[in-house]
Amino acid sequence: MVVYLFDFDGTLVDSHQAVEKALRLAIERTMPAVIESDLYDEYYTALFLFIKGKLTYRHLGVIHELVAQGTIHEYYRLMPRFIQDLPHARRVIRTLRKAGRTVISFSGEHTYPGGKVIFLKKTNWYDEFDMVITFRSTRDMLQKFQAVRELYPEDPIVWVDDSPGRFTYITDENTLLVQKASPYKHDVALLFERENFIKIKSLREILDIDERLTEFFEGGD
């Protein structure tokens, strides 16, 4: 048994461009007068910081107005339309499951309650996984990871994510940490010193890795 953990945004799907499109359209549909006004940049920034979980006190008043106008709800309704699968993503997931691997969606929750599951379902990704796990913080992530390890105490885990900073907290030697290259994320130098870390450019490399798991976990040639 091998257990795969896949992050979603940036790893299996490209949502970077989708954010900008959905933000602008949500504001345009719920607050059309703002689009051509001097307030647009402030409203856009406030909404962007909110969905990234980085809202500052300075923008609280704007967010209250965006909530009242239904702009945030509209953003989450629109966003899945613009999300695009990354090359080979579904084929890799389906091939792994067909081979008997356990494949889990393991990713950060959105600031909107249940937002990640909504996105997974609206993009027809939810049923591609054996299990869906979301987390809200680093501490929550580590607790959820430990729960997976307790569920599969002896099995190798392969964790694929485009955010390598998450890997720095993992000391489990029976876990292979795979960084999916992203133009929006920076490398973490110390990870390259670990024997259980590898960086890939394409998701199809996962299938090659799957065939060589003995090499990674047992030091074979």
C-alpha positions as CSV (number, residue, x, y, z in Angstrom):
1,M,0.0,0.0,0.0
2,V,1.2,3.5,-0.9
3,V,-0.7,6.6,0.2
4,Y,-0.5,9.7,-2.0
5,L,-1.4,13.2,-0.6
6,F,-2.0,15.8,-3.3
7,D,-2.4,19.5,-2.7
8,F,-5.0,21.1,-5.0
9,D,-4.4,24.7,-6.0
10,G,-1.1,25.1,-7.9
11,T,-0.4,21.3,-7.8
12,L,-3.3,19.7,-9.7
13,V,-5.0,22.9,-11.0
14,D,-4.0,26.3,-12.1
15,S,-6.1,28.8,-10.2
16,H,-3.7,31.8,-10.3
17,Q,-5.3,33.5,-13.3
18,A,-8.8,32.4,-12.2
19,V,-8.4,34.5,-9.0
20,E,-8.0,37.8,-10.9
21,K,-10.9,37.0,-13.3
22,A,-13.3,36.0,-10.5
23,L,-12.4,38.9,-8.3
24,R,-13.0,41.5,-11.0
25,L,-16.2,39.9,-12.2
26,A,-17.6,39.5,-8.7
27,I,-17.1,43.2,-8.0
28,E,-18.5,44.1,-11.3
29,R,-21.7,42.1,-10.8
30,T,-22.4,43.1,-7.2
31,M,-21.0,46.6,-7.1
32,P,-20.8,47.9,-10.7
33,A,-20.3,51.5,-9.8
34,V,-17.0,50.6,-8.2
35,I,-15.4,49.3,-11.4
36,E,-14.7,52.7,-12.9
37,S,-14.2,54.6,-9.7
38,D,-11.1,55.4,-7.6
39,L,-12.3,52.8,-5.0
40,Y,-11.8,49.8,-7.3
41,D,-8.2,49.1,-6.3
42,E,-9.0,49.3,-2.6
43,Y,-12.0,46.9,-3.0
44,Y,-10.0,44.5,-5.1
45,T,-7.1,44.5,-2.7
46,A,-9.4,44.0,0.3
47,L,-11.1,41.0,-1.4
48,F,-7.8,39.5,-2.5
49,L,-6.4,39.7,1.0
50,F,-9.5,38.2,2.5
51,I,-9.5,35.1,0.2
52,K,-5.8,34.6,1.0
53,G,-6.4,34.8,4.7
54,K,-4.2,37.9,5.0
55,L,-6.8,40.6,5.7
56,T,-5.5,43.6,7.6
57,Y,-7.4,45.9,10.0
58,R,-7.2,48.7,7.5
59,H,-9.6,46.8,5.1
60,L,-12.1,45.6,7.6
61,G,-14.6,48.3,6.7
62,V,-14.4,47.4,3.0
63,I,-14.8,43.7,3.7
64,H,-18.0,44.4,5.7
65,E,-19.4,46.1,2.7
66,L,-18.4,43.3,0.4
67,V,-20.1,40.8,2.6
68,A,-23.2,42.9,2.7
69,Q,-23.3,43.2,-1.1
70,G,-22.7,39.5,-1.6
71,T,-19.4,40.1,-3.4
72,I,-17.5,37.4,-1.5
73,H,-20.3,34.8,-2.1
74,E,-20.3,35.7,-5.8
75,Y,-16.5,35.3,-6.0
76,Y,-16.7,31.7,-4.6
77,R,-19.6,31.0,-7.0
78,L,-17.6,32.2,-10.0
79,M,-14.1,31.0,-9.2
80,P,-14.5,27.3,-10.2
81,R,-15.5,28.3,-13.7
82,F,-12.0,29.7,-14.4
83,I,-9.9,27.0,-12.8
84,Q,-8.0,24.8,-15.3
85,D,-6.4,21.4,-14.8
86,L,-2.7,21.3,-15.0
87,P,-1.3,19.0,-17.7
88,H,-1.6,15.2,-16.9
89,A,-3.3,15.9,-13.6
90,R,-6.3,13.7,-13.9
91,R,-4.5,10.9,-15.8
92,V,-1.9,10.7,-13.0
93,I,-4.6,10.5,-10.3
94,R,-6.6,7.9,-12.1
95,T,-3.6,5.8,-13.0
96,L,-2.4,5.7,-9.4
97,R,-5.9,4.7,-8.1
98,K,-6.2,2.1,-10.8
99,A,-2.8,0.7,-9.6
100,G,-4.3,0.3,-6.1
101,R,-2.8,3.4,-4.5
102,T,-4.7,5.4,-2.0
103,V,-5.0,9.0,-3.2
104,I,-6.0,11.7,-0.8
105,S,-6.7,15.4,-1.5
106,F,-4.7,17.2,1.2
107,S,-4.9,21.0,1.0
108,G,-5.5,24.2,2.8
109,E,-9.0,25.3,3.5
110,H,-10.3,28.6,2.0
111,T,-11.4,31.5,4.2
112,Y,-14.9,30.8,3.0
113,P,-16.3,27.9,5.2
114,G,-16.2,24.7,3.1
115,G,-14.7,26.6,0.2
116,K,-12.2,24.0,-0.8
117,V,-14.8,21.2,-1.0
118,I,-17.1,23.5,-3.0
119,F,-14.3,24.1,-5.5
120,L,-13.5,20.3,-5.7
121,K,-17.1,19.5,-6.4
122,K,-17.7,22.2,-8.9
123,T,-14.6,21.3,-10.9
124,N,-15.5,17.6,-10.8
125,W,-12.4,16.7,-8.8
126,Y,-14.1,15.6,-5.5
127,D,-14.8,12.0,-6.7
128,E,-11.3,11.6,-8.1
129,F,-10.0,11.0,-4.6
130,D,-10.4,8.2,-2.0
131,M,-10.6,10.9,0.7
132,V,-10.6,14.7,1.0
133,I,-8.8,16.4,3.9
134,T,-8.5,20.1,4.4
135,F,-6.6,22.1,7.1
136,R,-6.7,25.7,8.3
137,S,-3.3,26.3,9.8
138,T,0.2,24.8,10.1
139,R,-0.8,23.2,13.4
140,D,-4.0,21.8,11.9
141,M,-2.0,20.5,8.9
142,L,0.4,18.6,11.1
143,Q,-2.5,17.1,13.1
144,K,-4.2,16.0,10.0
145,F,-1.0,14.5,8.6
146,Q,-0.5,12.6,11.9
147,A,-4.0,11.3,11.6
148,V,-3.2,10.0,8.1
149,R,0.0,8.4,9.4
150,E,-1.9,6.7,12.3
151,L,-4.4,5.4,9.7
152,Y,-1.6,4.0,7.6
153,P,1.2,3.4,10.2
154,E,3.5,1.2,8.1
155,D,2.8,2.4,4.6
156,P,4.9,4.8,2.5
157,I,3.4,8.3,2.0
158,V,4.1,10.4,-1.0
159,W,3.1,14.0,-0.5
160,V,2.9,16.2,-3.6
161,D,2.6,20.0,-3.1
162,D,3.7,23.2,-4.8
163,S,4.3,24.9,-1.4
164,P,7.6,23.5,-0.1
165,G,7.5,25.5,3.1
166,R,4.9,22.9,4.4
167,F,7.5,20.1,4.1
168,T,9.9,21.8,6.5
169,Y,7.7,20.6,9.4
170,I,7.7,17.0,8.4
171,T,10.3,14.6,9.9
172,D,8.6,11.4,9.0
173,E,11.3,9.4,7.1
174,N,8.7,7.1,5.5
175,T,7.3,10.0,3.6
176,L,8.6,11.1,0.2
177,L,8.2,14.9,-0.2
178,V,7.6,16.0,-3.8
179,Q,7.6,19.6,-4.7
180,K,5.6,20.5,-7.9
181,A,7.5,23.4,-9.5
182,S,5.5,26.6,-9.7
183,P,6.4,30.0,-11.0
184,Y,4.6,31.5,-8.0
185,K,6.4,29.7,-5.2
186,H,10.1,29.8,-4.0
187,D,12.3,26.9,-3.2
188,V,13.4,26.1,0.3
189,A,17.1,25.4,0.1
190,L,17.4,23.1,3.2
191,L,14.9,20.6,1.6
192,F,17.4,19.8,-1.1
193,E,19.7,18.3,1.6
194,R,17.1,15.7,2.5
195,E,17.1,12.2,1.0
196,N,13.3,12.0,1.0
197,F,12.8,15.2,-1.0
198,I,12.5,15.6,-4.8
199,K,11.4,18.5,-7.1
200,I,9.5,17.8,-10.3
201,K,8.5,19.9,-13.2
202,S,5.6,17.8,-14.6
203,L,3.0,15.8,-12.8
204,R,3.6,12.9,-15.2
205,E,7.0,12.4,-13.3
206,I,4.9,11.1,-10.4
207,L,4.2,7.9,-12.4
208,D,7.9,7.4,-12.9
209,I,8.5,8.0,-9.2
210,D,5.8,5.5,-8.3
211,E,7.7,2.8,-10.2
212,R,10.9,3.6,-8.3
213,L,9.5,3.9,-4.8
214,T,11.8,1.1,-3.6
215,E,14.7,3.2,-4.5
216,F,13.4,6.1,-2.5
217,F,12.3,4.2,0.6
218,E,14.9,1.4,0.7
219,G,17.9,3.0,-0.9
220,G,17.9,0.7,-3.9
221,D,19.6,1.3,-7.2
